[in-house]
Amino acid sequence: MIDMERLSPVIFPREAMQVETQNHWRVIMEYESEGPGPWVIDLSHRPRWDVQGSRLSDIKPLGLDIPETPGQCRFEKGALVNRMNRTQASVWQIAGASAEMPAETAFTETTDATLFLALVGREVFSIAEKLSAIDFLDPSLAAPALIQAPFSHVPCQIVLAEKAGNMPGILLTCSRGYAGDMVAAIMHAGREFSLKPAGSNAFENWVDTTLQP
């Protein structure tokens, strides 16, 4: 059996201080000089699936209910379940041990085909407004919420994960081929706010302290 290494499309110009192998992915757990945030965090190793079916209410990804209304998200048991439209949803497992793709034909794995990033920190919306027309602070937009819109001119799925407190955050996925340009644009937009790359340890701590009920 070939022990195949899976590589993220993301390369940050920063030295890794701690690296682990997770499900054949090389995962950077910590970078040097991460600071207190804001951070951009590579989550491309986290499992993601597309779900399609004419009766989505009958499908239970990872045992979870799919929200009924497009744009709604559910975070439970370490997974974000995002309703896209009448017949389609996406599932992002952002915490816990990586799960295997469900066996049902409704599921398509998108992990290796897409980029997955988190933007976390007090200045995250100031950074995002340079790259998107989305008003993440719109009072009518309650977190968590899925937004399907361009980010840095690239079609993305974006989840407003948290908008309150000192450490708000957004998550986004797009086609893997845009990774280099997307990361460069985000780093450039965040330069005035001292945006830095952070590793999975920082993201896991953020999930535990901010998202977990």
C-alpha positions, 0 to 999 in steps of 0.5 A: 500500500502506498503511503501517499502524502497529501499536500495543502495548496497553501504556502505561507512565508513563515517558518513552521515550529510544530508539524504533524502528519494527520490522515496523510496531510502535513499539517502545521500546528504552529508557526513562529511569532504568531502573535495575538491575531489577526490570523489567517489559518490553513484548514485545507486538511480538514474533511469537506463534502458536497451533499446533493439530493432532491430530499435533503431532509432525509440525509443526515451527514455525520448524523446531523440535520441539514438546515432547512433554509439556504444560507443557514448553517448548523455547527454541531459535533465539530462539523459545520453543515451549510445549506446552499440551495434547495438540493445542495449542502456542504459539510465542513468538519472543522474539529475532532478526529477526521471522519471518513466520507459517508458511503451514500451516493449523495456525498462527494468529497471536496477536500483535495479539490478546494482551498480552505482558510480561516480568518480570525481576529478583531480586525477580520472584517476590516480585512475582508471589506478590502476583498469583498462587497459583503457587509459581514456586520449587517445586523440582519446577518446572524452567525453562523451563516453561509454566503455564496459570493466572490472574495478577492474576485473568486467564487467562494463559499463563506461562512460567517462563523462568529461576529461578536466578541474580540475574536470574530471569524470567517471561514471560506473555501474555493477552488484549489487552483486559486490558492496562491492568488487568494493567499497573496491577496489576503496577506496584502489586505491584512498587512496594515493590521499585522495579519500573520499565519497561524497553525492548527493549534490556534484554530483549535483553541479558537473553536474551543473558546469561541464556537463550542457551546 
